[in-house]
Amino acid sequence: MFSRTRLLSGWVLCLLLPVGCSQLQEAPNAHKKVAAVSRAAHQIEQTLARTERLQRKRHVLGDTLSLPYRELQKYLPATVAGFVRDGNPQGESVNMGGVSYSTCEQHYRKGNQRLKVQLVDYNGATALYAGVTAMMSANFSQENDEQLMRGCNLGLPNVQGYETLQKKERLASVALGVGDRFFVSVELNQQQDTDAVRNVARAMDLQALAKL
């Protein structure tokens, strides 16, 4: 069982760091920022509590193992419009000290564009899943000259995440938590926005994963 309080405290600290000590002394903007952090912390707390409840339920049912990586590979896109597969899918299943997870990935190419899709099944490692996905429920956004990062809503139940654009590198990605169990990542170079990676993620059968 993971420590929800410790994990939440860590994320709240991360949220507060950009505010800074000097900004905390500037009212009323400081109050607004602290209030926003408080709301985000509450959302993270709800997400962690839901994940913990689901973990207990799965333990009762004996559902504590991740899919074998070859089974997980079946949920990778067989085709992506305009792209061809670049090599065979890779993956592994890890079991260590009562913690288990499986991961797999597939690369695709179209000219100089390189696309990578990765899946991770954290069914046997709920604490790891909670740590990776906690911020996805915080409605966090950030933009500067280097990077754009914001929430990603595909309009699908039990799917939430964020999208990132590394502006100078022109590297776009989406990271999604699916069904309080799976982590999905889509990454594509030579992009001016996140539309293409969102479309790839939306075309995947995420609802099938969410039902497992």
Secondary structure, DSSP 8 states (H G I E B T S, - for coil): ---HHHHHHHHHHHHHTTT-HHHHTSTTHHHHHHHHHHHHHHHHHHHHHHHHHHHHHHHHHT------HHHHGGGS-S--TT-EE-S--EEEEEEETTEEEEEEEEEEEETTEEEEEEEEEEEE-HHHHHHHHGGGGTT--EE-SSEEEEEE--S-TTEEEEEEEETTTTEEEEEEEETTTEEEEEEESS-SSSHHHHHHHHHS-HHHHHT-
